[in-house]
Amino acid sequence: MNVSVDISYYPLKEEFIPPIKNFILRVNQYPDIDVVTNGMSTQVFGSYDLVMKALTTEIKKSFEIPHSVFVLKIVNADLQEYTRD
């Protein structure tokens, strides 16, 4: 089963951009999932098992920063075609 995940990450600290960029760079290192980033959120597409394993690993790393908030919307369908211009 393929999934689409829309992620918003809010590190609650003064310097919030570096942790967001770092999270996006880490998620982009997984070759078997697709990542699309825009000014509002990051979308991740791929097999449920691969996507959830990657997100579990990378969100856990991000939680090393105190007071990190993630908002996820998960759809059990591949909606990647809707992200293209």
Secondary structure, 3 states (H helix, E strand, C coil): CEEEEEEEEEECCCCCHHHHHHHHHHHCCCCCCEEEECCCCEEEEEEHHHHHHHHHHHHHHHCCCCCEEEEEEEECCCCHHHHCC
